[in-house]
Amino acid sequence: MMEIEKDMEVEGSHILAKQRTKESEKILDYDYKKCAGCSICVAICPKKALQEGPLMEIAKGLDAPPVLLDLDQCVFCGMCVNFCPMKAFSMSVREKTSEPEAAEAAEANA
């Protein structure tokens, strides 16, 4: 069974959700200041990991994200990234290579 580690942090207006396995690290970056609150991402999320934010606070002009992410439900599929018209979501993926594989690749290139 694959071990998956997830965590979330906030940097300014960016909410960074991270998923790590021994093969890769994915970072889903949600910049809620770019978000228009259209809820397209909420509608298309296959795991229902996204929901509308606190509408009363947003309507009052308070600094609150229009969309909330449930890290336990998110599978980092990238649907929100691909369909957000405001480009409020982005994802970076870093594949990890094991040292023996990297050594073989270096030998092949030599």
C-alpha positions in Angstrom: 0.0 0.0 0.0 1.3 3.4 -1.0 1.9 5.9 1.9 0.5 9.3 1.2 1.4 12.3 3.3 -0.6 15.6 3.0 -0.4 19.0 4.6 -1.5 22.5 4.0 0.0 25.9 4.7 -0.8 29.6 4.0 1.6 32.1 2.4 -0.1 35.5 2.0 -3.1 34.9 -0.3 -1.8 31.5 -1.4 -3.2 28.3 0.2 -0.7 25.5 -0.5 -1.9 22.0 -0.3 0.8 19.4 -0.6 0.7 15.6 -1.3 3.9 13.5 -0.9 4.5 9.9 -1.8 7.9 8.2 -2.2 7.5 8.7 -6.0 6.4 12.3 -6.2 5.4 15.6 -4.5 2.4 17.6 -5.8 1.7 21.2 -4.6 -1.7 22.6 -5.4 -1.5 26.4 -5.1 -4.8 28.3 -4.6 -4.4 32.1 -4.8 -7.8 33.1 -3.4 -7.2 36.8 -4.3 -7.4 35.8 -8.0 -10.6 33.8 -7.4 -13.9 35.3 -8.6 -16.0 32.9 -6.7 -17.7 31.5 -9.8 -17.7 28.0 -8.2 -16.9 26.1 -11.5 -14.2 24.2 -9.5 -16.8 23.3 -6.8 -19.1 21.9 -9.5 -16.5 19.8 -11.4 -14.4 18.5 -8.5 -14.9 14.7 -8.8 -14.2 14.1 -5.1 -16.3 17.1 -3.8 -13.1 18.4 -2.1 -14.0 22.0 -2.8 -16.9 23.9 -1.4 -18.0 27.5 -1.4 -16.4 29.7 1.2 -18.1 31.7 4.0 -20.5 33.7 1.9 -21.6 36.1 4.7 -18.0 37.1 5.4 -17.2 37.5 1.7 -20.3 39.6 1.2 -19.3 41.9 4.1 -15.9 42.4 2.4 -13.9 40.5 4.9 -10.7 38.7 3.7 -12.0 35.2 3.2 -11.3 32.6 0.5 -14.3 32.2 -1.9 -13.5 28.4 -2.1 -12.5 26.1 0.7 -10.4 22.9 0.1 -10.9 19.7 2.1 -7.4 18.2 2.1 -8.7 14.8 3.2 -10.9 14.5 0.1 -8.6 16.0 -2.5 -6.8 13.5 -4.8 -4.7 16.2 -6.6 -6.3 15.4 -9.9 -5.9 18.9 -11.3 -9.5 19.5 -12.5 -9.6 22.8 -10.6 -6.4 23.9 -12.2 -7.6 23.0 -15.7 -11.0 24.6 -15.5 -10.5 27.8 -13.4 -11.1 30.7 -15.7 -9.2 33.1 -13.4 -6.1 30.8 -13.1 -6.5 30.9 -9.3 -5.3 27.3 -9.1 -1.9 26.0 -10.2 -0.1 22.7 -9.6 3.5 21.7 -9.6 4.6 18.1 -9.7 8.0 16.9 -8.9 8.8 13.3 -9.6 11.3 11.7 -7.3 13.9 9.3 -8.7 15.7 6.7 -6.6 19.4 6.9 -6.5 20.1 3.6 -8.4 17.8 4.8 -11.3 19.6 8.2 -11.3 23.0 6.4 -11.4 21.8 4.2 -14.3 20.6 7.3 -16.2 23.9 9.1 -15.7 25.8 6.0 -17.0 23.6 5.8 -20.1 24.2 9.5 -20.9 28.0 9.1 -20.5 
